[in-house]
Amino acid sequence: MIHMIQRAKTQAAELTMQAYRRAAEAGELPLSEQLSAPVEIPKDPQNGDFTTTFALAAARALKMQPRQIAQILLDKLGLEGSYFASAEIAGPGFLNFRLGSSWFEQVLRAVESEDADYGSADTYQGQKIMVEFVSANPTGPMHMGNARGGVLGDTLAAVLEKCGADVTREFYVNDAGHQIDKFAHSIEARYLQIIQGEDEVPFPEDGYQGDDIRELAQAYYDQHGEALLNMPEAERQEQLAQFGLSVNLPKMKSDLERYKIHYDQWFYESTLHESGYVAETVALLTERGWTYEKDGALWLRTADIMRENLLKAGKKQVDVDKLDLKDDVLRRANGFYTYFAADIAYHRNKFAVRGFDRVINVWGADHHGHVARLKGALDALGLNGTERLDIVLMQLVKLLRDGEVVRMSKRTGKAISLSDLLDEVSVDAARWYFNAKPDTQMEFDLGLAVREDSENPIYYVEYAHARICSLLRNLLEDGVSVPAMDQVDMSLLTGEAEAALIKQLAEYCEEIKLAARDYDPSHINRYLMELAGCFHRFYTACRIRGEEANLAAARLKLADCTRLVLRNGLKLIGVDAPERM
């Protein structure tokens, strides 16, 4: 877990403060214990590799001009044995540092020694985190939103694991409640229509209209005939619902496995009802004074909870009063618990029973209004949902072909499902494209996803890896293998393209931390595109085959380290790193 960029930042700050203390001891600068040396990476590489604004920030406290302070620091700066070859003053008083060969060598040593673990961090060490994602209703095929949420959730879980977290991937199966009741009624109507004719059996106005419902009814009829015709309605609906689930859930699991998504837990909503945990959770809210009865139903004082939370967060009373906050039904007048009640119980289970420190849900943007309500309900239970439950809201997906929006599958003539998509584009392409920034609407260009040229980003990155593998194979045929670091003179790598590539390798550690911090795994896609670009530029500018032996060995080592990091990054987003293309 060697983070060379962070090490360089820390060292630049330490060197600056050491210079300041020397200057203070010599009486050239006033001594102040309040000063520090913030270090940043300049946007323009011409301004060095790292810069500190110490002189600018300290000017008022030291009562001197920033450039005067910077010059004194520069005179007192001791770079011997450090990562830096030189330093200079720029602008109004920036002190810029330029990296030396030892830092570049240490980056490649870190890549070589850590191999598959390169990029790991301990940011979330000791934290038990659940990532719940997809959780599609088992009443029909998975759609594009599920496809996007699947990759985002799976890759976010991988990024958090890379940062030391103990991660559980979970799928919440909504096998109870209103949608299953509607599912049962829909299959029942289609089943009875097969027997009695469509004109004789009305279809529920709010029923599921998809062809998949007809197919389930037909499949049951083909297996069992008219066995359910004279059965009591409730029993018939229960059997048809369970049959539908027995078909749909294995299909969901197989589609997700095909998509390279493997869950640690499939959690069934029905278990919460059967165990009495939903009723217990609602009773606990009542004990705490957060419910009331009205019109035969039991309500949660959601408005009061959210109002209290907003005021705690610093919102003004006058602004809170303007919000249209509403309460929620937990138990209907007919005695059935609502989906919201079950959801509260489910999340209480995550924290109170299974002991997760943090829970992250990947939801569609249409669930935006549910976020604060659920967090508030958990706060009301004393579980600190505001701090411990995080929701990643993802925007819609628009499929395009030749610039036109696509809604129907060419193969089936139906709305495109995850399964249909994976019949048309590779799993790797789907995972790459859907791992886009969650809070922006994305366009998935089906034509671009299958192109084999540099315009297709996944091809561009995979080709960089395959290109290095091809180089290694060709050199091996010449009797040349990748040398160990101890056999390489890294001081020979002085070119701009070489330095840029090594810096990019060092950036991988930072990008993983940012992806975990921001809950945005698309950081990895963007990083890999930049790394592939750096490698292609290096490969064009710097010969390896036919070059002087020592220089060729150093460049070959750099190319192989790039291969390792490309492989690591692609694996993180669930994409293969091909050796031939």
C-alpha positions as CSV (number, residue, x, y, z in Angstrom):
1,M,0.0,0.0,0.0
2,I,2.6,2.4,-1.1
3,H,1.1,5.7,-2.2
4,M,3.9,7.6,-3.9
5,I,2.0,10.8,-4.7
6,Q,1.0,11.1,-1.1
7,R,4.5,10.4,0.0
8,A,5.9,13.1,-2.2
9,K,3.3,15.6,-0.9
10,T,4.1,14.7,2.7
11,Q,7.8,15.1,2.0
12,A,7.5,18.4,0.2
13,A,5.5,19.7,3.2
14,E,8.2,18.4,5.6
15,L,11.0,19.9,3.6
16,T,9.3,23.3,3.5
17,M,8.7,23.3,7.3
18,Q,12.3,22.2,7.9
19,A,13.5,25.1,5.8
20,Y,11.2,27.4,7.7
21,R,12.5,26.3,11.1
22,R,16.1,26.7,9.9
23,A,15.3,30.2,8.8
24,A,13.6,31.0,12.1
25,E,16.6,29.6,14.1
26,A,18.9,31.8,11.9
27,G,16.7,34.9,12.7
28,E,15.8,35.3,9.0
29,L,12.1,34.6,9.6
30,P,9.9,35.2,12.7
31,L,8.9,31.9,14.4
32,S,5.2,31.0,14.5
33,E,3.8,27.6,15.6
34,Q,0.5,28.2,13.7
35,L,2.0,27.8,10.2
36,S,1.8,24.8,7.9
37,A,2.8,24.0,4.3
38,P,-0.1,22.9,2.1
39,V,1.1,21.1,-1.0
40,E,-0.8,20.7,-4.3
41,I,-0.1,19.4,-7.8
42,P,0.0,22.3,-10.3
43,K,-2.4,22.1,-13.1
44,D,0.4,23.0,-15.5
45,P,3.4,20.6,-15.4
46,Q,5.6,23.6,-16.4
47,N,5.1,24.8,-12.8
48,G,6.8,21.7,-11.4
49,D,5.4,18.4,-10.0
50,F,4.3,19.8,-6.6
51,T,3.9,23.2,-5.2
52,T,3.4,24.8,-1.8
53,T,1.6,28.0,-1.0
54,F,3.4,28.4,2.3
55,A,4.9,31.8,1.5
56,L,1.6,33.2,0.3
57,A,-0.4,31.9,3.3
58,A,2.3,33.0,5.9
59,A,2.9,36.5,4.5
60,R,0.5,38.2,6.9
61,A,1.6,36.4,10.0
62,L,5.3,36.9,9.1
63,K,4.7,40.5,7.9
64,M,6.9,40.0,4.8
65,Q,6.4,39.8,1.1
66,P,5.6,36.2,-0.2
67,R,8.4,36.1,-2.7
68,Q,10.9,37.3,0.0
69,I,9.7,34.4,2.3
70,A,9.9,31.9,-0.6
71,Q,13.5,33.0,-1.4
72,I,14.6,32.5,2.2
73,L,12.9,29.1,2.2
74,L,14.6,28.1,-1.1
75,D,18.0,29.1,0.3
76,K,17.4,26.9,3.4
77,L,15.9,24.0,1.5
78,G,17.8,20.7,1.8
79,L,16.8,18.3,-1.0
80,E,19.6,15.8,-0.5
81,G,18.3,12.3,-0.2
82,S,14.7,13.4,-1.0
83,Y,12.4,12.6,-3.9
84,F,13.1,16.0,-5.4
85,A,15.8,17.1,-7.8
86,S,15.2,20.8,-7.6
87,A,12.9,23.6,-6.5
88,E,12.2,27.1,-7.7
89,I,10.1,30.2,-7.0
90,A,7.2,31.0,-9.3
91,G,4.6,33.7,-9.5
92,P,3.7,35.8,-6.4
93,G,5.5,33.3,-4.1
94,F,4.8,29.7,-5.0
95,L,7.6,27.3,-4.2
96,N,7.6,24.6,-6.9
97,F,9.3,21.2,-6.5
98,R,10.5,18.9,-9.3
99,L,10.8,15.2,-8.9
100,G,14.0,13.3,-9.2
101,S,14.8,9.8,-10.5
102,S,14.5,8.2,-7.0
103,W,10.8,9.0,-6.9
104,F,10.2,7.5,-10.4
105,E,12.1,4.4,-9.4
106,Q,10.1,4.0,-6.2
107,V,6.8,4.1,-8.2
108,L,7.9,1.2,-10.4
109,R,9.2,-0.7,-7.3
110,A,5.8,-0.3,-5.7
111,V,4.0,-1.6,-8.8
112,E,6.4,-4.5,-9.0
113,S,6.3,-5.5,-5.3
114,E,2.6,-5.1,-4.8
115,D,1.5,-6.5,-8.1
116,A,-2.3,-7.4,-7.9
117,D,-2.5,-5.4,-4.6
118,Y,-1.1,-2.2,-6.1
119,G,-3.5,0.6,-5.5
120,S,-4.9,-0.9,-2.2
121,A,-5.5,1.5,0.7
122,D,-6.6,1.2,4.4
123,T,-9.1,4.1,4.2
124,Y,-12.0,1.9,5.3
125,Q,-10.0,-0.7,7.2
126,G,-12.2,-2.3,9.9
127,Q,-15.4,-1.0,8.5
128,K,-18.2,-3.5,7.7
129,I,-20.1,-2.1,4.7
130,M,-23.1,-3.4,2.8
131,V,-23.7,-2.4,-0.8
132,E,-27.2,-3.2,-1.9
133,F,-27.9,-2.8,-5.6
134,V,-30.2,-3.8,-8.5
135,S,-32.9,-5.3,-6.1
136,A,-35.2,-5.4,-9.2
137,N,-38.8,-6.5,-8.7
138,P,-38.9,-10.2,-9.5
139,T,-42.1,-9.6,-11.5
140,G,-40.4,-9.2,-14.9
141,P,-37.1,-9.0,-16.9
142,M,-34.3,-6.7,-15.7
143,H,-34.1,-3.5,-17.7
144,M,-31.4,-0.9,-18.5
145,G,-31.6,0.8,-15.2
146,N,-30.9,-2.5,-13.5
147,A,-28.0,-3.0,-15.9
148,R,-26.5,0.3,-14.9
149,G,-27.1,-0.1,-11.2
150,G,-25.6,-3.6,-11.3
151,V,-22.2,-2.4,-12.6
152,L,-22.2,0.7,-10.4
153,G,-22.9,-1.3,-7.3
154,D,-20.6,-4.1,-8.1
155,T,-17.7,-1.8,-9.0
156,L,-18.3,0.5,-6.0
157,A,-18.1,-2.6,-3.8
158,A,-14.8,-3.6,-5.4
159,V,-13.4,-0.1,-4.9
160,L,-14.4,-0.1,-1.2
161,E,-12.8,-3.6,-0.8
162,K,-9.6,-2.2,-2.4
163,C,-9.7,0.5,0.3
164,G,-9.8,-2.1,3.1
165,A,-13.6,-2.4,3.8
166,D,-15.3,-5.7,4.6
167,V,-18.0,-5.5,1.9
168,T,-21.2,-7.5,1.5
169,R,-23.0,-7.4,-1.8
170,E,-26.7,-7.8,-1.4
171,F,-29.8,-8.2,-3.6
172,Y,-33.2,-7.4,-1.8
173,V,-35.9,-9.6,-3.3
174,N,-39.3,-7.9,-3.1
175,D,-41.2,-11.2,-2.9
176,A,-44.1,-9.8,-0.8
177,G,-46.5,-6.9,-0.8
178,H,-48.5,-5.0,-3.4
179,Q,-46.3,-5.8,-6.5
180,I,-46.4,-9.5,-5.8
181,D,-50.2,-9.3,-5.3
182,K,-50.4,-7.5,-8.7
183,F,-48.1,-10.1,-10.2
184,A,-50.4,-12.9,-9.0
185,H,-53.5,-11.2,-10.4
186,S,-51.8,-10.6,-13.7
187,I,-50.7,-14.2,-14.2
188,E,-54.1,-15.5,-13.0
189,A,-55.9,-13.4,-15.5
190,R,-53.7,-14.6,-18.4
191,Y,-54.0,-18.2,-17.1
192,L,-57.8,-18.1,-17.0
193,Q,-57.9,-16.4,-20.4
194,I,-56.0,-19.4,-21.8
195,I,-58.8,-21.7,-20.5
196,Q,-61.9,-19.5,-20.9
197,G,-60.9,-17.1,-23.7
198,E,-59.7,-13.5,-23.5
199,D,-63.2,-12.0,-23.9
200,E,-64.5,-13.9,-20.9
201,V,-61.8,-12.8,-18.4
202,P,-61.1,-9.1,-17.8
203,F,-57.5,-8.2,-17.2
204,P,-56.7,-6.0,-14.2
205,E,-56.4,-2.3,-15.1
206,D,-53.2,-2.0,-13.2
207,G,-51.9,-5.4,-14.1
208,Y,-48.5,-6.2,-15.7
209,Q,-49.1,-6.1,-19.4
210,G,-45.8,-7.6,-20.6
211,D,-45.5,-10.7,-22.8
212,D,-43.5,-12.3,-20.0
213,I,-46.7,-12.6,-18.0
214,R,-48.4,-14.4,-20.9
215,E,-45.4,-16.7,-21.1
216,L,-45.5,-17.5,-17.4
217,A,-49.3,-18.3,-17.6
218,Q,-48.8,-20.4,-20.7
219,A,-45.8,-22.3,-19.0
220,Y,-47.9,-23.1,-16.0
221,Y,-50.8,-24.2,-18.2
222,D,-48.5,-26.4,-20.3
223,Q,-47.3,-28.1,-17.1
224,H,-50.5,-28.4,-15.1
225,G,-53.4,-27.8,-17.4
226,E,-56.6,-26.6,-15.7
227,A,-55.5,-27.8,-12.3
228,L,-56.1,-24.4,-10.7
229,L,-59.4,-23.6,-12.4
230,N,-61.7,-24.6,-9.6
231,M,-59.3,-23.8,-6.8
232,P,-60.1,-20.9,-4.3
233,E,-58.9,-17.6,-5.7
234,A,-56.4,-16.9,-3.0
235,E,-54.8,-20.3,-3.3
236,R,-54.7,-20.1,-7.1
237,Q,-53.0,-16.7,-6.9
238,E,-50.5,-17.9,-4.4
239,Q,-49.5,-20.9,-6.5
240,L,-49.2,-18.8,-9.6
241,A,-47.2,-16.1,-7.9
242,Q,-44.8,-18.7,-6.5
243,F,-44.5,-20.3,-9.9
244,G,-43.7,-17.0,-11.5
245,L,-41.1,-16.3,-8.9
246,S,-39.6,-19.8,-9.4
247,V,-39.1,-18.9,-13.0
248,N,-38.0,-15.3,-12.7
249,L,-35.6,-15.4,-9.8
250,P,-33.3,-18.1,-11.3
251,K,-33.4,-16.1,-14.6
252,M,-32.3,-13.0,-12.7
253,K,-29.5,-14.8,-11.0
254,S,-28.2,-16.4,-14.2
255,D,-28.4,-13.0,-16.1
256,L,-26.4,-11.3,-13.3
257,E,-23.9,-14.1,-13.2
258,R,-23.4,-13.7,-16.9
259,Y,-22.9,-10.0,-16.2
260,K,-20.1,-11.0,-13.8
261,I,-22.1,-10.0,-10.7
262,H,-21.9,-12.3,-7.7
263,Y,-23.9,-11.5,-4.6
264,D,-23.0,-12.6,-1.1
265,Q,-26.6,-12.5,0.0
266,W,-30.1,-12.7,-1.6
267,F,-32.4,-11.3,1.1
268,Y,-36.1,-12.0,0.8
269,E,-38.6,-9.4,2.0
270,S,-41.1,-12.2,2.8
271,T,-38.8,-13.3,5.7
272,L,-39.3,-10.0,7.4
273,H,-43.0,-10.4,7.4
274,E,-43.0,-14.1,8.3
275,S,-40.7,-13.6,11.3
276,G,-42.7,-10.7,12.6
277,Y,-39.8,-8.3,12.2
278,V,-41.9,-5.7,10.3
279,A,-44.5,-5.7,13.1
280,E,-41.8,-5.5,15.7
281,T,-40.1,-2.6,14.0
282,V,-43.4,-0.7,13.7
283,A,-44.2,-1.4,17.4
284,L,-40.8,0.0,18.3
285,L,-41.6,3.3,16.4
286,T,-44.9,3.4,18.3
287,E,-43.1,2.9,21.7
288,R,-40.8,5.8,20.8
289,G,-43.9,8.1,20.1
290,W,-43.4,8.4,16.4
291,T,-46.8,6.9,15.2
292,Y,-50.5,7.8,15.4
293,E,-53.7,6.3,14.2
294,K,-56.0,7.9,11.6
295,D,-58.8,6.5,9.5
296,G,-58.0,3.0,10.8
297,A,-54.4,3.2,9.5
298,L,-51.2,3.6,11.5
299,W,-49.1,6.6,10.4
300,L,-45.4,7.5,10.9
301,R,-44.8,11.1,11.9
302,T,-42.4,11.5,9.0
303,A,-43.0,15.3,8.7
304,D,-41.9,15.8,12.4
305,I,-38.9,13.6,12.0
306,M,-37.7,15.4,8.8
307,R,-38.4,18.8,10.2
308,E,-36.3,18.0,13.3
309,N,-33.5,16.7,11.2
310,L,-33.5,19.7,8.9
311,L,-33.3,22.1,11.9
312,K,-30.4,20.0,13.4
313,A,-28.6,20.3,10.0
314,G,-28.8,24.1,10.2
315,K,-31.8,24.9,8.1
316,K,-33.8,28.0,9.1
317,Q,-37.2,27.5,10.6
318,V,-38.8,29.8,8.1
319,D,-37.4,27.7,5.2
320,V,-38.4,24.4,6.8
321,D,-41.9,25.6,7.3
322,K,-42.2,26.2,3.6
323,L,-41.6,22.6,2.7
324,D,-44.5,20.3,2.0
325,L,-43.6,17.6,4.4
326,K,-46.0,14.7,4.8
327,D,-46.5,11.7,7.0
328,D,-46.4,8.0,5.8
329,V,-48.7,5.1,6.3
330,L,-47.0,2.1,8.0
331,R,-50.1,-0.2,8.4
332,R,-53.1,0.2,6.2
333,A,-56.7,0.0,7.6
334,N,-56.9,-3.6,6.3
335,G,-54.0,-4.6,8.6
336,F,-51.4,-5.0,5.8
337,Y,-48.0,-3.3,6.3
338,T,-46.9,-0.9,3.6
339,Y,-43.7,-1.3,1.5
340,F,-42.2,1.7,3.5
341,A,-42.8,-0.2,6.7
342,A,-41.0,-3.3,5.3
343,D,-38.2,-1.1,4.0
344,I,-37.6,0.5,7.4
345,A,-37.6,-3.0,9.0
346,Y,-35.1,-4.2,6.3
347,H,-32.7,-1.4,7.0
348,R,-33.1,-1.8,10.7
349,N,-32.1,-5.4,10.2
350,K,-28.9,-4.3,8.3
351,F,-27.8,-2.2,11.2
352,A,-29.3,-3.7,14.4
353,V,-29.1,-7.4,13.6
354,R,-26.3,-7.8,11.1
355,G,-24.2,-5.0,12.5
356,F,-23.1,-3.1,9.4
357,D,-21.2,0.1,10.1
358,R,-22.4,1.7,6.9
359,V,-25.0,0.8,4.2
360,I,-24.9,2.0,0.6
361,N,-27.9,1.6,-1.7
362,V,-27.8,2.2,-5.4
363,W,-31.2,3.5,-6.5
364,G,-32.8,5.0,-9.5
365,A,-33.2,8.8,-9.5
366,D,-37.0,8.3,-9.3
367,H,-36.5,7.2,-5.6
368,H,-35.1,10.6,-4.7
369,G,-38.1,11.4,-2.5
370,H,-37.7,8.2,-0.5
371,V,-34.2,9.0,0.7
372,A,-34.7,11.5,3.5
373,R,-37.9,9.7,4.7
374,L,-36.0,6.4,5.1
375,K,-33.0,8.0,6.8
376,G,-35.4,9.9,9.1
377,A,-37.2,6.7,10.1
378,L,-33.9,5.1,11.0
379,D,-33.0,8.1,13.0
380,A,-36.3,7.7,14.9
381,L,-35.3,4.2,15.7
382,G,-32.0,5.5,17.2
383,L,-29.9,4.0,14.3
384,N,-28.4,7.2,13.0
385,G,-29.6,6.7,9.4
386,T,-28.6,10.2,8.5
387,E,-24.9,9.4,8.9
388,R,-24.8,5.6,8.3
389,L,-27.1,5.1,5.3
390,D,-25.9,6.5,2.0
391,I,-27.9,6.5,-1.2
392,V,-26.3,6.7,-4.7
393,L,-28.9,7.9,-7.1
394,M,-28.3,7.1,-10.7
395,Q,-29.9,8.8,-13.7
396,L,-31.6,7.2,-16.7
397,V,-30.0,5.3,-19.5
398,K,-30.7,6.1,-23.2
399,L,-29.8,3.4,-25.7
400,L,-28.8,4.7,-29.1
401,R,-28.2,3.0,-32.5
402,D,-27.0,5.2,-35.4
403,G,-28.0,8.3,-33.4
404,E,-31.6,7.0,-32.9
405,V,-33.1,6.1,-29.5
406,V,-33.6,2.3,-29.2
407,R,-36.4,0.9,-27.1
408,M,-37.1,-2.5,-28.7
409,S,-34.9,-5.5,-29.2
410,K,-34.2,-6.4,-32.8
411,R,-34.2,-10.1,-31.8
412,T,-37.4,-10.3,-29.7
413,G,-39.3,-7.2,-30.8
414,K,-39.8,-6.4,-27.1
415,A,-38.5,-3.8,-24.7
416,I,-34.7,-4.4,-24.4
417,S,-33.8,-6.3,-21.3
418,L,-30.4,-6.9,-19.7
419,S,-30.4,-10.3,-21.4
420,D,-31.2,-8.8,-24.8
421,L,-28.4,-6.3,-24.4
422,L,-25.8,-8.9,-23.6
423,D,-26.8,-10.8,-26.7
424,E,-25.9,-7.7,-28.7
425,V,-22.8,-6.3,-27.0
426,S,-20.1,-8.0,-25.0
427,V,-20.3,-8.2,-21.2
428,D,-17.1,-6.2,-21.0
429,A,-18.5,-3.4,-23.1
430,A,-21.7,-3.3,-21.1
431,R,-19.8,-3.1,-17.8
432,W,-17.5,-0.4,-19.1
433,Y,-20.2,1.9,-20.5
434,F,-22.6,1.5,-17.6
435,N,-19.8,2.3,-15.1
436,A,-20.4,6.0,-15.9
437,K,-20.8,8.8,-13.4
438,P,-24.0,7.9,-11.5
439,D,-25.6,11.4,-11.3
440,T,-25.6,12.1,-15.1
441,Q,-27.9,10.7,-17.7
442,M,-26.0,8.4,-19.9
443,E,-26.2,7.5,-23.6
444,F,-25.2,4.0,-24.5
445,D,-24.3,3.9,-28.1
446,L,-24.7,0.3,-29.3
447,G,-22.8,0.9,-32.5
448,L,-19.8,2.4,-30.7
449,A,-19.7,-0.4,-28.1
450,V,-18.8,-3.0,-30.7
451,R,-16.4,-0.9,-32.8
452,E,-12.8,-2.1,-32.8
453,D,-10.9,1.2,-33.0
454,S,-9.7,4.0,-30.8
455,E,-13.0,5.8,-30.8
456,N,-14.4,3.0,-28.6
457,P,-12.9,3.6,-25.1
458,I,-13.0,0.0,-23.9
459,Y,-11.3,-1.2,-27.0
460,Y,-8.7,1.6,-26.7
461,V,-7.8,0.5,-23.1
462,E,-7.9,-3.2,-23.7
463,Y,-5.7,-2.7,-26.8
464,A,-3.1,-1.0,-24.7
465,H,-2.9,-4.1,-22.5
466,A,-2.8,-6.4,-25.5
467,R,-0.2,-4.3,-27.2
468,I,2.1,-4.7,-24.2
469,C,1.5,-8.4,-24.0
470,S,2.4,-8.7,-27.7
471,L,5.6,-6.7,-27.1
472,L,6.6,-9.1,-24.3
473,R,5.9,-12.1,-26.4
474,N,7.9,-10.8,-29.3
475,L,10.9,-9.9,-27.1
476,L,10.7,-13.3,-25.4
477,E,11.1,-14.9,-28.8
478,D,14.3,-12.8,-29.1
479,G,15.5,-14.2,-25.7
480,V,14.7,-10.9,-23.8
481,S,12.5,-11.1,-20.7
482,V,11.3,-8.4,-18.3
483,P,14.1,-7.6,-15.9
484,A,13.7,-7.2,-12.1
485,M,13.9,-3.7,-10.7
486,D,17.3,-4.3,-9.2
487,Q,18.7,-4.9,-12.8
488,V,17.3,-1.7,-14.2
489,D,18.9,1.8,-14.3
490,M,15.8,4.0,-13.9
491,S,17.9,7.2,-14.2
492,L,17.9,6.5,-17.9
493,L,14.2,7.3,-18.2
494,T,14.5,11.0,-18.7
495,G,12.1,11.7,-21.5
496,E,8.8,13.6,-21.1
497,A,6.7,10.6,-22.3
498,E,8.4,8.3,-19.8
499,A,8.0,10.7,-16.9
500,A,4.3,11.3,-17.8
501,L,3.6,7.5,-17.9
502,I,5.3,6.9,-14.5
503,K,3.3,9.8,-12.9
504,Q,0.1,8.3,-14.3
505,L,1.0,4.9,-12.8
506,A,1.3,6.7,-9.4
507,E,-2.1,8.3,-9.9
508,Y,-3.9,4.9,-9.7
509,C,-3.7,4.9,-5.9
510,E,-5.3,8.3,-5.6
511,E,-8.0,7.5,-8.1
512,I,-9.1,4.4,-6.2
513,K,-9.4,6.5,-3.0
514,L,-11.4,9.2,-4.8
515,A,-13.7,6.6,-6.3
516,A,-14.4,5.2,-2.9
517,R,-14.8,8.7,-1.3
518,D,-17.1,9.9,-3.9
519,Y,-19.0,6.7,-4.4
520,D,-18.2,7.2,-8.1
521,P,-16.4,4.2,-9.6
522,S,-16.3,5.9,-13.0
523,H,-13.0,7.5,-11.7
524,I,-11.4,4.2,-12.7
525,N,-12.7,4.4,-16.3
526,R,-11.4,7.9,-16.7
527,Y,-8.1,6.9,-15.2
528,L,-7.7,3.9,-17.5
529,M,-8.3,6.0,-20.5
530,E,-5.6,8.5,-19.4
531,L,-3.2,5.6,-18.6
532,A,-3.8,4.0,-22.0
533,G,-3.2,7.3,-23.7
534,C,0.0,7.9,-21.8
535,F,1.2,4.4,-22.8
536,H,0.4,4.8,-26.5
537,R,2.3,8.1,-26.5
538,F,5.2,6.6,-24.7
539,Y,5.2,3.6,-27.2
540,T,5.3,6.0,-30.1
541,A,8.0,8.2,-28.7
542,C,10.3,5.6,-27.0
543,R,11.7,2.6,-28.8
544,I,12.3,-0.6,-27.0
545,R,13.3,-3.2,-29.5
546,G,16.6,-2.3,-31.2
547,E,17.5,0.3,-28.5
548,E,20.7,0.3,-26.4
549,A,20.4,-2.6,-23.9
550,N,20.2,-0.7,-20.6
551,L,17.7,1.9,-21.9
552,A,15.7,-0.9,-23.5
553,A,15.6,-2.8,-20.2
554,A,14.4,0.3,-18.3
555,R,11.7,1.0,-20.9
556,L,10.6,-2.6,-21.0
557,K,10.2,-2.5,-17.2
558,L,8.1,0.6,-17.5
559,A,5.9,-1.1,-20.1
560,D,5.4,-4.2,-18.0
561,C,4.5,-2.1,-14.9
562,T,1.9,-0.3,-17.1
563,R,0.5,-3.8,-18.1
564,L,0.1,-4.7,-14.4
565,V,-1.8,-1.5,-13.6
566,L,-4.0,-1.7,-16.7
567,R,-4.8,-5.3,-15.6
568,N,-5.6,-4.2,-12.1
569,G,-7.9,-1.4,-13.1
570,L,-9.8,-3.4,-15.7
571,K,-10.3,-6.2,-13.1
572,L,-11.6,-3.6,-10.7
573,I,-14.5,-2.8,-13.0
574,G,-15.0,-6.4,-13.9
575,V,-13.5,-6.2,-17.4
576,D,-11.1,-8.7,-19.0
577,A,-7.5,-7.7,-19.8
578,P,-7.0,-9.5,-23.1
579,E,-3.5,-10.6,-24.1
580,R,-4.4,-10.7,-27.8
581,M,-6.8,-8.6,-29.9
